[in-house]
C-alpha cells in the first residue's frame, strides 16, 4: 500500500492517501506537534439508504427505516460477549459512533496508544455478531431512544419540516426510524446490510494527528481481511417533486415559547465534488449575508424582541437532496416568515450588498481555518466531504473566488414560495 503525499502550501496541511487492495481508502492528515490524535472508520451508509441494488444482484432491495442506526449499535457487540467500548477504555481512548442521513462513522480520540486503539477500531467494525437474542434485546434499547426523540420539541420541529418539504424521499424519516419499524429487525437483515455497505471498498479510514503513515499501513494490512474490492452499490431514491409536500405543519409540546423551522427545498443537488462544495459555501455565505447576526434583518427583529439568540439559518445537503432552513423561537412566527420573504425579494430585485457578502466570506474562511486546529472537527469534516466526492482542502480557494454574481444567481435558484414549508411547535394549551 503506497501513500501519495500532497502538501497544501497556503494551509500548511499535508495529506497522505493510499488505497488498500480491498478498496479501502486510507487517509492521514499529519499534524506535527499535536498531542491528540483522532481516527474515523466510516461507511457511506446512512438512514436515507433504504433502497439499493446489492453488487451482483439485479433486483432492488428495500429495507426498514432505521436499520443503519440499528446496525451502528450492534456492531460494537463482539462474539465473546464483550463490548468494544471496554477495549478502548483500557487504552484511554474516547470512542463513539454516529449515524447520519448519509454515513455511519466509528471513531476514537486519544493522546497515547493510538495504534493499539486503531487496531481495536478496525477489528471490531469488521466483526459483526448478530443473534436473535441480542437483536431482540437491542430493540428495547432503541425503542427508548426513539421515544426520547419523539418527546423532543426541537427534533419534532425539524423532522416535521422535512416531512412537509419531502413527500417521498427518506430524508423526512427520523434517522433512528420508528418503534414499529425497528421491531421488524432480524439478524438476517442486519447481515445483508452489513455485507453490502461495510465492505472496505465502501469505507474510508481517516486519521488526524502527529502519526506515522507506515505504521498506519502496517495496521491496515494486518487488520483488513478482504483482498479485493466490492462491486458498485446502486442507490435507489423515489421520485420527488420540486415543490414541497405541504406548506404548513403544526405540533404542540410542553414548551414555554413557540418554535419554528422554515425550510426551502433546493431544486439543485448532487454533481461533482467541486460543484457541491461551491454550492454549500455559496449558500452559507448568502444566508450569513442576508440573515446572519450582523445583518439588518437580525438586528431589527432581535431589537424588536421578535427573535432571540436561538435563531439560525443553515444549509444541509446530501447527494440526493438539499435544503436551506431557518430555525428559532418566537411568539410572532408569521412576522418572521414575512420578513424573511421581504429580505429575499429585496435581494432579488435590488441585489445583495457586496461588502456584506465579502465579510461573510471572510467569516466562513475563518471558521474553516479554526477547524484545522481541532483533530475531531477536521477528521469529521474531511470524512463527510470524502463520502460526497469533495476535497475539503479546496474550501479556501472556492470561498475566496465566490462573486456577488454567484450569490445573486443562487438566491434566484433557491428561494421560491412553492419550495417553502413551515413547521411550527406551539406550547400546549392549559
N, C-alpha and C positions, 0 to 999 in steps of 0.2 A: 504494500500500500504506500504509494509515493505521494507526498504532500506537495502542493503548489503554494508558493509564498507570494502574497500580494500586499504591498505596503501602500497605504493611503497617506501621502505626504502631508496634505493640508490638515488632516485629522490626527496625524501621528498614530495611526492604528495599523496593526499588522495582522493579517488573517492567513492561516494555514488551512488548506482544504484538500481533501482526498476522498476517493470512493473505494470502499471495501469491495472485495469480489462478490459479496452478497448483494451489492447495490446500495448499501448503507452509505449515506453521505456523512462524513466526519469533518467537523469544522472546529478550529481552535482560534479564538481571538486572544492573542497574547497580551497580557497586561503586566509588564515588568515592574517589580516593586510592590505589587498588590499583595496583601496578606490573605485576603479572602478569595476563594475560588468557587466556581458555580458550574453546574452541568445540567443540561436538559436532554432527555431522550424522548423524542416526540414522534407521533404518527399523525399523518394527515387524515384524521378521522374524528369527526365531532358529531354533535347532535343532529345536524341537518342531513347527514349521510344515511338516510333511511331507505334509499333505493339505489341499487348498484348492480353491476354485472361482474360476477366473480371471474378472474382470469381463467380462461379455458372453458367457460360456460357461455351460453348464448341467451339464456333467459334472465330477466331482471329479478333480483331478489329484493323483497320488501320486508323490512324488519320493524319491530315495535319502537315507538318513541321512547327515548331514554336509555336505549341499550348501550350506547357508547359510554355514558356516565356510569351505568351499572358495571360495565366491563372494567372501567378505571378502578372502581372499588375492589373488584375481585382479584385483579392482577397482583395486589400486594400480598394476598394469602398464598402461602407456599405448601407444597405437598407434605412436608413434615409437621404441619400444623402451626408453624411459626408465621410471623408477620414481618415483612421487610423493614418496617419502621424500627423494630427492635435491633435489627442488624446495623442499621445506620447509627443508632444511638450509641453503640459500642465504640464508634469512631468519632463521636462528637459532631455528627452532621445534622443539619436541619433539613429534613426531607419532606416532600409533599407531592401532590399531583393535582391536576385540574382538567376538566373537560370544558371546551368552549363550543361555539357553533361549528367551528371548522377543524379543531385539532384536539388531541389528548396529549398531555405533557406530564412526564415524570421528572422530578428534579431534586437536586440537593445543593446546599452550600456548606462550606466548611473552611476552617483555617489550617487544618492539619489532616493528614491521611487521605489526601484527595484520591489517589489511585486505588486505595482499598475501598473507598466509598464508590468509586466509579465501577469497580468490579461488582459490587452489590447491585448497583443500578442496572447494569447490563444483564446480570444474571436473573434478577427477579422478574424483570419485564419480559424476559424470554422463557419464563417457566410458568405457564398457565396451569391452574389446577381448579377445575370446576366440577363439583359433585352436586347431586340433587339436594343433599343435606345442607351444604354450605351456601348454595344458591338460595334455598328457601329461607335460611337464616338472614341472608343479606336483604331479602325483600322487605322484611320488617324494618330494618335499619333505614333503608332508602325511602320507604313509605313515610317514616317520621320526618325525614329531611324534606320530602315533597310537601308535607303538611306545614312544615315550618315556612317554606317559601310561600305557600298559599295564605299564610297569616301575615305576610309582609306586605304592607301597603305599597311600598316603592316597587317591589318586584311585580306586584299585580298591575300597577300603573304601566310599567314597561311592557310586560307581555300582552296586556290588553291593547296597547298601542300597536304592537307588532301584529296582533290578530286583526286589528282594524285595517292596517295597511295591506296585509297579505292574506289572500283568500286560500291559496293552496301551498305556498312554499313552507317547508318545515321550520323555517326560522321563527315562525309565530309560536312554536311549541316550546314549553319550558325544557331547558336542557336536561333536567332530571326526568322528564316525562310526567306521566300521571300515575296515581296509585293503581288504577285499573289496568293500565298498560304494563307496568313493570311486574305485575303479578303473573304475566304470561311468560316471563323469562325462564328459559331452560338452559341446562349445561350445553346442549347441542347447539342452541342458537348463539350462545357466547363463544363457543369454539369456532363456529362458522365465521362470525365477525372477527374474532381474533386472528384466525388463519388468513383471512382476506386482507385485513388492514395492518396487522402487526408484523408483516414481513419486513425485514430490514430495508428493502428497496423502496418501501413507502414511508421510511422513517429517517430521522436525522439526529445525530449526536452533536450537540454544540457545547463546547467547553470554553469558559472565560476565566482567565487568571494568569498568574506567573507560572506557566506549566510547560512541560516538555512534550512536543508533538510526537517524538519517537516512543516515549513511554505510553502515551495515549494509544498509538498504533499497536503497540505490543498488547495492551489490554483488550483492544477491539479484536485483534487476531485471536487472542486466547478465548474470548467470551462469545463472539458471534459464530454460531454453529452453521448457519446456511452458507453455501458457497456459490449460489447462482441467483441472479435477480429474479424477481416475481414478474409475471406479465402485467400489463396495464389494467388498472381497475377503472371501469367506466362508471362515472357518476350519472345518476338519472334524477332530474328535478321536474316536478309538474309544471305545466304551462301556467304562467302568471301574467295577468293583465297589467298594463302600465298604471292604470288608475287604482285607487285604493278599494279595499273590500267594503268598508263602511267609513263614513266620515266622522262618526262620534261613538264613543263607548264610555259607559259610566259604571262605577262600583262604589260601595260605601264601606268604610272601615272606622274603627275606633281611633280616630286621629284628631288632633286639635285644629288643623287647618287643611283646606283642600289642596291637593297636589295635582299636577298635570304633566302630561308628556304630549307634545305636538310633533308629529313625525311627517317628514316629506320623503315619499318613496322615490328613490332615484331610478330614472329610466335607463341610466347608463351604468354598467358594471362589467367586471372582467377585463380582458385584454392582456397585453404584455405587462411584464413586471414594472417597467418604467412608466407605462400609461397609468397603471393602478396607483403607483406611488405618487405620481404627479397629481392625479385626481384627489387623492387623500389629502396631500399637503395643501393643494389649492382650495379645496372645500373648507379645510380647517382655517386657512388664512381668511377666507371670505367670512366665515362665521365669527371669527375673532374681530375682524374689522367692523362688521355691522352690529354684533351683539355682545362683544366682549366687555369686560369690566371697565374699560376706558372709553367705550362707545357712548354716544349721546343717548341711544336707546336705553342702555343700562343705567346711566346716571339719572336720566329723567324718571324712569319707573322706580328705581331704588329710592331716590329722594322723595318721591310721592308716596312711598310705602306700598306700592303695588306689587313689587317683588322683593325678595330678601336674598341672602347670600347663598341660598340653595340653588339659585338659577344657574343653568349651564346650557351651552349649545355645543353639540358634538356631531361627529360623523362616524358611522360604523359601516364596514363593508366585508363581504365575503366574495368568493369567486362568482357566486350565482345570484347575489342580491346586494343592495346597499341602500342606506337611508341617512338623512340628516335629522336631528331631533333637538328639541328644547325641553328641558325639564325644570321644574321648580314648584314652589308653594305660593299660593296667592288666594285671596278672597275674591279676586276680580279676574277670573280666567278669560272671560270674553274680552276684557280690555287688553290683556296681554296678547291674545291672538290678533286682535285688530291692529295693535301697534307693530307686531311682527310683520304682518302683511303690508302695513303702511311703509315700513322701512324697506321692505323688499321692492315694492312698487316704485318708491322714490329712487332706489338704486338702479332699477331697470330703466327708468325714464331719464334720470339726471346723472347717472354714473356713480361709481364708487370713489371715495376720497383716496387719492393716490398716496398722500402722506400717511394716512391711517393704515392703508394696505401695506406699505413698506415697513411700518412699525410692527404690524402683525407678523410679517415675515421674519423680522429680527427676533421677535419673541419666540417664534417656533424654532428658529435656528438655535437660540439659546437653550431652549428646553431639550432639544436634541443633543446638544453638547453636554448637558448635565447628565444625560443617560449614560454617557461614556465613562462616567466616574462610578457607576454602580454596576457590579458584575451581574446582579439579578436583573435589573432593568434592561441592560444591554443584551444579556442572553435571551430573555423573553422576547424583546422586540425583534432581535435577529431571527429567532425561531419562527415567530408569526410571519415575518416577511419572507423567510425562506420557503415556507409551505405555500406562499402565494406567488412564488417566482420573482420576488423582489430582492434587490440588493440594498440592504438598509443603508450602506455607506454611500449610496447615491443621493441621500437625503439633502445634504447641504447644497450640492450643485443644482439639484432640481429646484429647491426652495429659492435660492438666490436668483434664479433665472425666470421666475414667475413674473408675469406682467399684469398690469391693470386690465389689459385687453383679455387676458386669460380669465381674470376674475369676472369681468363683465359677461363673458360667454358662459361661464359656469353658473352664474346667477340665473341666466335665461334658461339653462338646461334643467336646473334642479327644482326651482320654486314655482310650482303651479298649484292652483287651488284643488284641482281634481286629483292631485297626488298627495293631498294633505289629510291626515287623520288626527283626531284629538281624543286622548284618553284622560279621563278625569276620575279621581278618587275623592269622594266627599265624606266629611265626618258623618257618622251615624246620628240620626235624629233621636233625641231623647223621648 
